[in-house]
Amino acid sequence: MTKEQPEIRTETCQIELPQAIIETFARFLVPEIRKYYDSEQGQREFAEWQDAQGKTK
């Protein structure tokens, strides 16, 4: 039995966000991304991604 893939929507919305909101979100998100990539799991998954990228080139 295969799992059905969700429908992928390709339309985009044009939304302009104030720069302050973008900067606030970045201040929250960047440290979380760094923590993830510093973790064992993040490093392992990044290495797997790098291997996959090397095989597709």
MOPAC internal coordinates of N, CA, C and O (Angstrom, degrees):
PM7 1SCF
backbone

  N    0.0000 0     0.00 0     0.00 0    0    0    0
  C    1.4537 1     0.00 0     0.00 0    1    0    0
  C    1.5312 1   108.42 1     0.00 0    2    1    0
  O    1.2310 1   120.07 1   -53.63 1    3    2    1
  N    1.3044 1   117.47 1   126.37 1    3    2    1
  C    1.4589 1   120.53 1  -179.46 1    5    3    2
  C    1.5184 1   110.34 1   -99.00 1    6    5    3
  O    1.2310 1   122.24 1   -32.14 1    7    6    5
  N    1.2938 1   113.32 1   147.86 1    7    6    5
  C    1.4506 1   119.70 1   179.17 1    9    7    6
  C    1.5306 1   108.38 1   -82.91 1   10    9    7
  O    1.2310 1   120.20 1   -49.66 1   11   10    9
  N    1.3115 1   117.23 1   130.34 1   11   10    9
  C    1.4587 1   120.39 1  -179.70 1   13   11   10
  C    1.5184 1   109.82 1   -70.99 1   14   13   11
  O    1.2310 1   121.27 1   -43.38 1   15   14   13
  N    1.3224 1   115.18 1   136.62 1   15   14   13
  C    1.4519 1   121.01 1   177.05 1   17   15   14
  C    1.5278 1   109.07 1   -80.79 1   18   17   15
  O    1.2310 1   120.39 1   -40.33 1   19   18   17
  N    1.3290 1   116.86 1   139.67 1   19   18   17
  C    1.4667 1   118.02 1   177.05 1   21   19   18
  C    1.5255 1   109.70 1   -68.56 1   22   21   19
  O    1.2310 1   121.01 1   -27.67 1   23   22   21
  N    1.3042 1   115.68 1   152.33 1   23   22   21
  C    1.4578 1   120.69 1   178.27 1   25   23   22
  C    1.5227 1   109.22 1   -65.79 1   26   25   23
  O    1.2310 1   120.59 1   -47.34 1   27   26   25
  N    1.3161 1   116.48 1   132.66 1   27   26   25
  C    1.4539 1   121.19 1   179.30 1   29   27   26
  C    1.5206 1   108.66 1   -94.19 1   30   29   27
  O    1.2310 1   121.14 1   -57.11 1   31   30   29
  N    1.3190 1   115.42 1   122.89 1   31   30   29
  C    1.4559 1   120.54 1   179.76 1   33   31   30
  C    1.5210 1   108.57 1   -92.12 1   34   33   31
  O    1.2310 1   120.88 1   -48.42 1   35   34   33
  N    1.3094 1   115.92 1   131.58 1   35   34   33
  C    1.4570 1   119.77 1  -177.14 1   37   35   34
  C    1.5206 1   113.27 1  -106.79 1   38   37   35
  O    1.2310 1   119.74 1   173.49 1   39   38   37
  N    1.3088 1   118.11 1    -6.51 1   39   38   37
  C    1.4562 1   118.80 1  -179.76 1   41   39   38
  C    1.5335 1   109.26 1   -74.40 1   42   41   39
  O    1.2310 1   120.64 1   -29.75 1   43   42   41
  N    1.2950 1   116.39 1   150.25 1   43   42   41
  C    1.4561 1   121.15 1   179.11 1   45   43   42
  C    1.5123 1   110.17 1  -118.42 1   46   45   43
  O    1.2310 1   121.46 1   -24.26 1   47   46   45
  N    1.3043 1   114.80 1   155.74 1   47   46   45
  C    1.4580 1   121.15 1   177.37 1   49   47   46
  C    1.5228 1   108.04 1  -111.32 1   50   49   47
  O    1.2310 1   120.86 1   -39.25 1   51   50   49
  N    1.2879 1   115.97 1   140.75 1   51   50   49
  C    1.4546 1   120.95 1   177.56 1   53   51   50
  C    1.5213 1   107.95 1   -97.04 1   54   53   51
  O    1.2310 1   121.09 1   -75.70 1   55   54   53
  N    1.3315 1   115.52 1   104.30 1   55   54   53
  C    1.4558 1   121.02 1   179.60 1   57   55   54
  C    1.5231 1   107.58 1  -125.65 1   58   57   55
  O    1.2310 1   120.59 1   -51.13 1   59   58   57
  N    1.2969 1   116.47 1   128.87 1   59   58   57
  C    1.4544 1   120.07 1   175.94 1   61   59   58
  C    1.5152 1   108.44 1  -101.61 1   62   61   59
  O    1.2310 1   121.08 1   -58.78 1   63   62   61
  N    1.3310 1   115.53 1   121.22 1   63   62   61
  C    1.4536 1   120.75 1   177.97 1   65   63   62
  C    1.5167 1   109.45 1  -101.77 1   66   65   63
  O    1.2310 1   120.32 1   -36.79 1   67   66   65
  N    1.3119 1   116.99 1   143.21 1   67   66   65
  C    1.4576 1   118.95 1   175.87 1   69   67   66
  C    1.5376 1   110.32 1   -61.42 1   70   69   67
  O    1.2310 1   120.50 1   -36.12 1   71   70   69
  N    1.3320 1   116.66 1   143.88 1   71   70   69
  C    1.4600 1   121.85 1  -178.64 1   73   71   70
  C    1.5229 1   111.14 1   -55.71 1   74   73   71
  O    1.2310 1   119.60 1   144.10 1   75   74   73
  N    1.3153 1   118.37 1   -35.90 1   75   74   73
  C    1.4654 1   122.02 1  -179.18 1   77   75   74
  C    1.5270 1   111.25 1   -61.46 1   78   77   75
  O    1.2310 1   120.08 1   141.46 1   79   78   77
  N    1.3146 1   117.44 1   -38.54 1   79   78   77
  C    1.4653 1   120.78 1   178.80 1   81   79   78
  C    1.5310 1   110.13 1   -67.80 1   82   81   79
  O    1.2310 1   120.55 1   137.27 1   83   82   81
  N    1.3170 1   116.55 1   -42.73 1   83   82   81
  C    1.4650 1   120.72 1   179.21 1   85   83   82
  C    1.5248 1   110.09 1   -61.79 1   86   85   83
  O    1.2310 1   120.18 1   134.98 1   87   86   85
  N    1.3255 1   117.25 1   -45.02 1   87   86   85
  C    1.4639 1   121.38 1  -179.36 1   89   87   86
  C    1.5247 1   111.63 1   -65.45 1   90   89   87
  O    1.2310 1   120.25 1   139.60 1   91   90   89
  N    1.3243 1   117.13 1   -40.40 1   91   90   89
  C    1.4639 1   120.69 1   177.98 1   93   91   90
  C    1.5219 1   110.69 1   -62.87 1   94   93   91
  O    1.2310 1   120.41 1   136.16 1   95   94   93
  N    1.3152 1   116.82 1   -43.84 1   95   94   93
  C    1.4573 1   121.12 1   178.38 1   97   95   94
  C    1.5272 1   110.45 1   -63.19 1   98   97   95
  O    1.2310 1   120.37 1   137.54 1   99   98   97
  N    1.3285 1   116.90 1   -42.46 1   99   98   97
  C    1.4712 1   120.80 1   179.39 1  101   99   98
  C    1.5252 1   110.86 1   -63.26 1  102  101   99
  O    1.2310 1   120.16 1   139.68 1  103  102  101
  N    1.3360 1   117.30 1   -40.32 1  103  102  101
  C    1.4725 1   120.11 1   178.56 1  105  103  102
  C    1.5217 1   111.58 1   -61.60 1  106  105  103
  O    1.2310 1   120.40 1   148.38 1  107  106  105
  N    1.3119 1   116.84 1   -31.62 1  107  106  105
  C    1.4631 1   120.69 1   176.37 1  109  107  106
  C    1.5261 1   111.19 1   -78.94 1  110  109  107
  O    1.2310 1   120.30 1   134.78 1  111  110  109
  N    1.3224 1   117.03 1   -45.22 1  111  110  109
  C    1.4594 1   121.54 1  -169.77 1  113  111  110
  C    1.5248 1   114.61 1   -76.12 1  114  113  111
  O    1.2310 1   119.76 1   139.12 1  115  114  113
  N    1.3121 1   118.06 1   -40.88 1  115  114  113
  C    1.4674 1   120.95 1  -175.46 1  117  115  114
  C    1.5333 1   111.91 1   -58.34 1  118  117  115
  O    1.2310 1   118.62 1   131.91 1  119  118  117
  N    1.3298 1   120.23 1   -48.09 1  119  118  117
  C    1.4698 1   118.60 1   178.54 1  121  119  118
  C    1.5326 1   113.18 1   -61.60 1  122  121  119
  O    1.2310 1   120.44 1   146.30 1  123  122  121
  N    1.3324 1   116.76 1   -33.70 1  123  122  121
  C    1.4666 1   120.06 1   178.24 1  125  123  122
  C    1.5282 1   110.77 1   -67.60 1  126  125  123
  O    1.2310 1   120.09 1   139.71 1  127  126  125
  N    1.3178 1   117.44 1   -40.29 1  127  126  125
  C    1.4633 1   121.58 1   177.46 1  129  127  126
  C    1.5192 1   109.60 1   -63.74 1  130  129  127
  O    1.2310 1   120.38 1   136.07 1  131  130  129
  N    1.3286 1   116.88 1   -43.93 1  131  130  129
  C    1.4721 1   120.41 1   178.72 1  133  131  130
  C    1.5202 1   111.25 1   -60.60 1  134  133  131
  O    1.2310 1   120.50 1   136.29 1  135  134  133
  N    1.3395 1   116.65 1   -43.71 1  135  134  133
  C    1.4693 1   119.82 1   178.61 1  137  135  134
  C    1.5207 1   110.77 1   -59.27 1  138  137  135
  O    1.2310 1   120.82 1   137.26 1  139  138  137
  N    1.3295 1   116.03 1   -42.74 1  139  138  137
  C    1.4630 1   120.04 1  -179.35 1  141  139  138
  C    1.5235 1   110.83 1   -62.28 1  142  141  139
  O    1.2310 1   120.32 1   131.69 1  143  142  141
  N    1.3386 1   116.99 1   -48.31 1  143  142  141
  C    1.4617 1   119.56 1  -177.69 1  145  143  142
  C    1.5162 1   112.70 1   -71.55 1  146  145  143
  O    1.2310 1   119.64 1   160.77 1  147  146  145
  N    1.3199 1   118.30 1   -19.23 1  147  146  145
  C    1.4600 1   121.29 1   174.36 1  149  147  146
  C    1.5280 1   112.16 1   -81.21 1  150  149  147
  O    1.2310 1   120.16 1   161.98 1  151  150  149
  N    1.3256 1   117.30 1   -18.02 1  151  150  149
  C    1.4628 1   121.03 1  -178.97 1  153  151  150
  C    1.5326 1   110.54 1   -76.08 1  154  153  151
  O    1.2310 1   121.13 1   -19.70 1  155  154  153
  N    1.3277 1   115.45 1   160.30 1  155  154  153
  C    1.4799 1   120.00 1   177.68 1  157  155  154
  C    1.5232 1   110.81 1   -58.47 1  158  157  155
  O    1.2310 1   120.54 1   134.28 1  159  158  157
  N    1.3204 1   116.57 1   -45.72 1  159  158  157
  C    1.4623 1   120.59 1  -178.78 1  161  159  158
  C    1.5245 1   110.84 1   -62.12 1  162  161  159
  O    1.2310 1   120.25 1   135.80 1  163  162  161
  N    1.3162 1   117.13 1   -44.20 1  163  162  161
  C    1.4578 1   120.72 1   179.80 1  165  163  162
  C    1.5183 1   112.15 1   -63.03 1  166  165  163
  O    1.2310 1   120.40 1   138.37 1  167  166  165
  N    1.3304 1   116.85 1   -41.63 1  167  166  165
  C    1.4594 1   120.23 1   179.26 1  169  167  166
  C    1.5300 1   110.89 1   -66.50 1  170  169  167
  O    1.2310 1   120.84 1   140.51 1  171  170  169
  N    1.3263 1   116.00 1   -39.49 1  171  170  169
  C    1.4702 1   120.35 1   179.38 1  173  171  170
  C    1.5400 1   110.32 1   -65.30 1  174  173  171
  O    1.2310 1   120.61 1   133.29 1  175  174  173
  N    1.3195 1   116.44 1   -46.71 1  175  174  173
  C    1.4651 1   119.46 1  -179.45 1  177  175  174
  C    1.5253 1   111.90 1   -66.63 1  178  177  175
  O    1.2310 1   120.19 1   145.33 1  179  178  177
  N    1.3261 1   117.25 1   -34.67 1  179  178  177
  C    1.4611 1   120.03 1   177.69 1  181  179  178
  C    1.5254 1   110.06 1   -66.94 1  182  181  179
  O    1.2310 1   120.16 1   139.16 1  183  182  181
  N    1.3383 1   117.30 1   -40.84 1  183  182  181
  C    1.4648 1   120.72 1   177.87 1  185  183  182
  C    1.5322 1   110.27 1   -63.61 1  186  185  183
  O    1.2310 1   120.21 1   140.30 1  187  186  185
  N    1.3212 1   117.20 1   -39.70 1  187  186  185
  C    1.4675 1   120.75 1   177.47 1  189  187  186
  C    1.5249 1   110.27 1   -64.46 1  190  189  187
  O    1.2310 1   120.39 1   139.49 1  191  190  189
  N    1.3246 1   116.85 1   -40.51 1  191  190  189
  C    1.4616 1   121.03 1   178.65 1  193  191  190
  C    1.5236 1   110.36 1   -63.82 1  194  193  191
  O    1.2310 1   120.82 1   136.79 1  195  194  193
  N    1.3482 1   116.04 1   -43.21 1  195  194  193
  C    1.4560 1   120.39 1   179.29 1  197  195  194
  C    1.5441 1   110.42 1   -61.02 1  198  197  195
  O    1.2310 1   120.76 1   136.84 1  199  198  197
  N    1.3380 1   116.15 1   -43.16 1  199  198  197
  C    1.4697 1   120.04 1   177.80 1  201  199  198
  C    1.5249 1   110.60 1   -59.68 1  202  201  199
  O    1.2310 1   120.60 1   135.41 1  203  202  201
  N    1.3224 1   116.46 1   -44.59 1  203  202  201
  C    1.4635 1   121.05 1  -179.58 1  205  203  202
  C    1.5339 1   110.68 1   -63.95 1  206  205  203
  O    1.2310 1   120.09 1   141.56 1  207  206  205
  N    1.3299 1   117.43 1   -38.44 1  207  206  205
  C    1.4657 1   120.59 1   178.95 1  209  207  206
  C    1.5168 1   111.15 1   -66.50 1  210  209  207
  O    1.2310 1   120.39 1   142.33 1  211  210  209
  N    1.3223 1   116.86 1   -37.67 1  211  210  209
  C    1.4551 1   120.76 1   179.41 1  213  211  210
  C    1.5078 1   112.00 1   -67.25 1  214  213  211
  O    1.2310 1   119.90 1   149.37 1  215  214  213
  N    1.3148 1   117.80 1   -30.63 1  215  214  213
  C    1.4603 1   121.97 1  -179.29 1  217  215  214
  C    1.5275 1   112.20 1   -78.41 1  218  217  215
  O    1.2310 1   120.36 1   157.00 1  219  218  217
  N    1.3373 1   116.91 1   -23.00 1  219  218  217
  C    1.4610 1   119.04 1  -177.65 1  221  219  218
  C    1.5250 1   112.63 1   -90.94 1  222  221  219
  O    1.2310 1   120.09 1   169.83 1  223  222  221
  N    1.3175 1   117.42 1   -10.17 1  223  222  221
  C    1.4725 1   120.43 1  -179.05 1  225  223  222
  C    1.5119 1   111.22 1   -87.99 1  226  225  223
  O    1.2310 1   120.10 1   180.00 1  227  226  225

